[in-house]
Amino acid sequence: MRNFNIGCCRNASGKMEYFLKLEDRAIKKDDIVEEDDTEEEEEEEEEDDIEKEEEALTARVILHERKILIKMKELTVRDLLYQYHNCLEPKDVRKIGNENVKLQVMDMKDSIIESEEVGMKDFKSNGLTFKIVLTPLQQQRILERMKIIKNALVIMVAISEYADIKWSSLKHVHNDCENFQQLFKNELGYDFVKNENAKMNKEDVHKFLSKSIVHFNLYANTNDYDGL
């Protein structure tokens, strides 16, 4: 092993002269630097992180009481459905095509997960266990069209007596009117109106309806009815 030594001295004229001296010497034990293990440790930590990440992206999915483990590429509801679709049995694929149904993700409380924000929260709290349900699209549209009526007007026209003697009178209509009034007016709190005369012709019905429209001001809907 060679050492480099730098020295200096004054010459006869008094100027400083510098020189480089090379020396050979044996390599000592202290000269040997051991290889740092940090790089190897970092590689092991990276491998552990990858294994933990793969484990974190493994979801347990239930369909028809059948449990499946799914490897996900990202922690989203969309990717969960995509990966699960690849695991469907042929009968499930046929059902989706023939019965016009779609896959929906549900948590273990049977609540449908509709947004990524809710899905991410459930991913972290429920241990990645979900249910996949096949929901008919027609049923889904019906549910979306459902509306709760809070302030309605109920107009009831009940005719139980007829001028034509060939038609027999309907003796139970009066009781039906009382039952409907009890339901809509007393229980649901809707405005309720019904005809007083049990025998009415077409003109009488038109007059009754026109009177009701004016009385409740339906053209302007000043009472803010959300159902009729």
C-alpha positions as CSV (number, residue, x, y, z in Angstrom):
1,M,0.0,0.0,0.0
2,R,1.4,3.4,-0.9
3,N,1.1,6.6,1.2
4,F,1.5,10.1,-0.3
5,N,3.4,12.6,1.9
6,I,3.8,16.3,1.0
7,G,6.9,18.2,2.3
8,C,8.6,21.5,1.9
9,C,12.0,23.1,2.5
10,R,13.9,26.3,1.6
11,N,16.5,26.2,-1.2
12,A,19.8,28.1,-1.3
13,S,18.1,31.3,-2.5
14,G,15.6,31.2,0.3
15,K,12.6,30.1,-1.7
16,M,10.2,27.4,-0.5
17,E,10.2,24.2,-2.5
18,Y,7.5,21.6,-2.2
19,F,7.9,17.9,-2.9
20,L,5.7,14.7,-3.0
21,K,7.0,11.6,-1.4
22,L,5.6,8.1,-2.0
23,E,6.1,5.5,0.6
24,D,5.2,1.8,0.5
25,R,4.0,0.2,3.6
26,A,2.1,-3.0,4.5
27,I,-1.6,-3.0,4.7
28,K,-2.8,-3.2,8.3
29,K,-6.0,-4.6,9.7
30,D,-7.2,-1.1,10.5
31,D,-6.9,-0.1,6.9
32,I,-9.6,-2.6,5.9
33,V,-13.1,-1.0,6.0
34,E,-15.9,-3.5,6.5
35,E,-18.7,-3.4,3.9
36,D,-21.7,-1.4,5.1
37,D,-24.8,-3.6,5.8
38,T,-27.2,-0.6,5.4
39,E,-27.8,-1.3,1.7
40,E,-28.8,-4.9,2.4
41,E,-31.0,-3.9,5.3
42,E,-32.8,-1.3,3.0
43,E,-33.4,-4.0,0.4
44,E,-35.0,-6.3,3.1
45,E,-37.2,-3.4,4.3
46,E,-38.3,-2.7,0.8
47,E,-39.3,-6.4,0.4
48,D,-41.2,-6.3,3.7
49,D,-43.0,-3.1,2.5
50,I,-44.0,-4.8,-0.7
51,E,-45.3,-7.9,1.1
52,K,-47.3,-5.7,3.5
53,E,-48.7,-3.7,0.6
54,E,-49.8,-6.8,-1.2
55,E,-51.4,-8.1,2.0
56,A,-53.2,-4.7,2.4
57,L,-54.6,-5.0,-1.1
58,T,-56.1,-8.4,-0.6
59,A,-59.9,-8.2,-0.2
60,R,-62.2,-10.9,1.0
61,V,-65.4,-10.9,-1.0
62,I,-68.6,-12.9,-0.4
63,L,-71.1,-13.8,-3.1
64,H,-73.8,-16.5,-2.5
65,E,-72.0,-17.4,0.7
66,R,-68.9,-18.2,-1.4
67,K,-65.8,-16.4,-0.1
68,I,-63.0,-15.3,-2.6
69,L,-59.7,-13.6,-2.0
70,I,-59.0,-10.9,-4.5
71,K,-55.7,-9.2,-5.3
72,M,-56.4,-5.5,-5.9
73,K,-54.1,-3.1,-7.8
74,E,-55.5,-0.1,-6.0
75,L,-57.7,0.5,-3.0
76,T,-60.9,1.6,-4.8
77,V,-64.4,0.3,-5.3
78,R,-64.0,0.4,-9.0
79,D,-60.9,-1.8,-8.9
80,L,-62.6,-4.2,-6.5
81,L,-65.5,-4.7,-8.9
82,Y,-63.1,-5.0,-11.8
83,Q,-61.0,-7.6,-10.2
84,Y,-64.0,-9.5,-8.9
85,H,-65.6,-9.6,-12.3
86,N,-62.6,-11.7,-13.5
87,C,-63.4,-14.2,-10.7
88,L,-67.1,-14.7,-11.6
89,E,-68.4,-18.2,-12.4
90,P,-70.0,-18.8,-15.8
91,K,-73.5,-18.9,-14.3
92,D,-73.0,-15.5,-12.7
93,V,-71.8,-14.1,-16.0
94,R,-74.8,-15.5,-17.8
95,K,-77.1,-14.0,-15.1
96,I,-75.6,-10.6,-15.6
97,G,-76.2,-10.8,-19.3
98,N,-79.6,-12.4,-19.3
99,E,-81.3,-10.8,-16.4
100,N,-80.0,-7.2,-16.9
101,V,-78.3,-6.9,-13.4
102,K,-75.3,-5.1,-12.2
103,L,-72.7,-5.7,-9.5
104,Q,-72.8,-3.6,-6.3
105,V,-70.5,-3.6,-3.3
106,M,-72.0,-3.9,0.2
107,D,-70.3,-3.7,3.5
108,M,-70.9,-6.3,6.3
109,K,-73.9,-4.2,7.5
110,D,-75.6,-4.7,4.1
111,S,-75.2,-1.0,3.2
112,I,-74.4,-0.3,-0.5
113,I,-71.1,1.4,-1.0
114,E,-71.7,4.0,-3.7
115,S,-68.7,6.4,-3.4
116,E,-65.0,6.0,-3.3
117,E,-64.8,8.1,-0.1
118,V,-67.1,5.7,1.8
119,G,-65.3,2.8,0.2
120,M,-61.9,3.9,1.4
121,K,-63.3,4.4,4.9
122,D,-64.7,0.9,4.9
123,F,-61.5,-0.5,3.5
124,K,-59.7,0.7,6.5
125,S,-62.2,-0.2,9.2
126,N,-63.8,-3.5,8.1
127,G,-60.6,-5.4,7.3
128,L,-61.4,-5.6,3.5
129,T,-64.4,-7.9,3.8
130,F,-67.3,-7.1,1.5
131,K,-70.3,-8.6,-0.2
132,I,-71.1,-8.5,-3.9
133,V,-74.8,-8.4,-4.8
134,L,-76.4,-8.6,-8.2
135,T,-79.0,-5.9,-8.4
136,P,-81.7,-5.7,-11.2
137,L,-81.2,-2.5,-13.1
138,Q,-85.0,-2.0,-13.4
139,Q,-85.4,-2.3,-9.7
140,Q,-82.6,0.2,-9.2
141,R,-84.4,2.7,-11.5
142,I,-87.7,2.2,-9.6
143,L,-85.9,2.9,-6.3
144,E,-84.3,6.1,-7.8
145,R,-87.8,7.3,-8.8
146,M,-89.4,6.8,-5.4
147,K,-90.4,10.0,-3.7
148,I,-91.7,10.7,-0.2
149,I,-94.9,12.7,-0.3
150,K,-95.2,15.1,2.7
151,N,-97.8,17.6,1.7
152,A,-100.5,16.2,-0.7
153,L,-104.1,17.0,-1.7
154,V,-106.4,14.1,-2.0
155,I,-109.6,14.6,-4.1
156,M,-112.0,11.7,-3.9
157,V,-115.0,11.2,-6.2
158,A,-117.2,8.4,-4.9
159,I,-120.4,7.5,-6.7
160,S,-122.6,4.8,-5.3
161,E,-126.0,5.5,-6.8
162,Y,-126.9,5.4,-10.5
163,A,-129.8,6.9,-12.5
164,D,-129.9,3.7,-14.6
165,I,-131.9,1.2,-12.6
166,K,-130.1,-1.6,-14.3
167,W,-127.0,-0.7,-12.1
168,S,-127.3,-1.6,-8.5
169,S,-126.2,0.9,-5.8
170,L,-122.9,0.3,-4.1
171,K,-123.9,0.3,-0.4
172,H,-120.3,0.0,0.9
173,V,-118.9,3.0,-0.9
174,H,-119.7,5.3,2.1
175,N,-117.7,3.2,4.4
176,D,-114.8,3.2,2.0
177,C,-114.8,7.0,1.9
178,E,-114.7,7.1,5.7
179,N,-111.7,4.7,5.7
180,F,-109.8,6.8,3.1
181,Q,-110.5,10.0,4.9
182,Q,-109.2,8.4,8.2
183,L,-106.0,7.3,6.4
184,F,-105.2,10.4,4.3
185,K,-106.5,13.2,6.5
186,N,-106.2,12.0,10.0
187,E,-103.1,9.7,9.8
188,L,-101.0,11.2,7.0
189,G,-102.1,14.8,7.5
190,Y,-103.0,15.4,3.9
191,D,-105.7,17.8,2.7
192,F,-108.7,15.7,1.8
193,V,-112.0,16.5,0.0
194,K,-114.7,14.3,-1.3
195,N,-118.1,14.8,-3.0
196,E,-121.1,15.0,-0.8
197,N,-123.7,13.7,-3.3
198,A,-123.6,10.0,-4.0
199,K,-125.4,10.3,-7.3
200,M,-123.5,12.4,-9.9
201,N,-123.3,12.6,-13.7
202,K,-120.4,13.7,-15.8
203,E,-121.3,17.4,-15.6
204,D,-121.6,17.1,-11.8
205,V,-118.1,15.6,-11.6
206,H,-116.6,18.4,-13.7
207,K,-118.2,21.0,-11.5
208,F,-116.9,19.4,-8.4
209,L,-113.4,19.1,-9.7
210,S,-113.4,22.7,-11.0
211,K,-114.6,24.0,-7.6
212,S,-111.9,22.0,-5.8
213,I,-109.2,23.5,-8.1
214,V,-110.3,27.0,-7.4
215,H,-110.8,26.4,-3.6
216,F,-107.3,24.9,-3.1
217,N,-105.8,27.4,-5.7
218,L,-104.1,24.5,-7.6
219,Y,-103.1,26.6,-10.6
220,A,-100.7,28.7,-8.4
221,N,-100.2,25.9,-5.9
222,T,-100.0,28.4,-3.0
223,N,-100.2,25.5,-0.5
224,D,-97.0,24.0,-2.0
225,Y,-98.5,20.6,-2.6
226,D,-96.0,17.9,-3.6
227,G,-98.6,15.4,-4.6
228,L,-102.2,15.2,-5.9
